[in-house]
Amino acid sequence: MFEQAQIQEFKEVGTLPNAFFHIEFERFTHCDVCLLCILLQAFTIMDQNRDGFIDKNDLRDTFAALGRLNVKQEEIDDMLKEAPGPINFTVFLTMFGEKLKGADPEETILNAFKVFDPEGKGTLKKEFVTEMLTTQADRFSAEEMEQMFQAFPPDVAGNLDYKNLVYVITHGEEKDQE
């Protein structure tokens, strides 16, 4: 996603690229910046029509992209009612901040991966991860994908252990295999 030099540059400049807002980063940790980047990507993916706001149609399209085609209108309306007004990135960030207050960053990121792993195996196919990261939001380049898979190589069956990946992202070192 972002290299250390880019994250440092974001902290120094005080803004995220392609964002609709400015944030002063002096008070944020590396993990906070990573979480902001992840939330920006999530917002960008959900803002299907790219108008800078998440609305009913964006939510319906997002659910469809995740394989849920028969979402009730009431469910979408209930989700939108949680916001104090139109959902731009600032509102989205505030809503997530309220939900994440006191939440474990490792658990939060794991839950994001689990959306794509309904069987709960802890792994995702390399091809699927590549497809998602090269076609959605702030798209990864071929070089970034290669770097990621060098750092976190898939197993012989082509599965990426996202649980270990999340552990390294949130703790900075590989978990001992038990």
Disulfide bonds with the S-S distance in Angstrom:
none
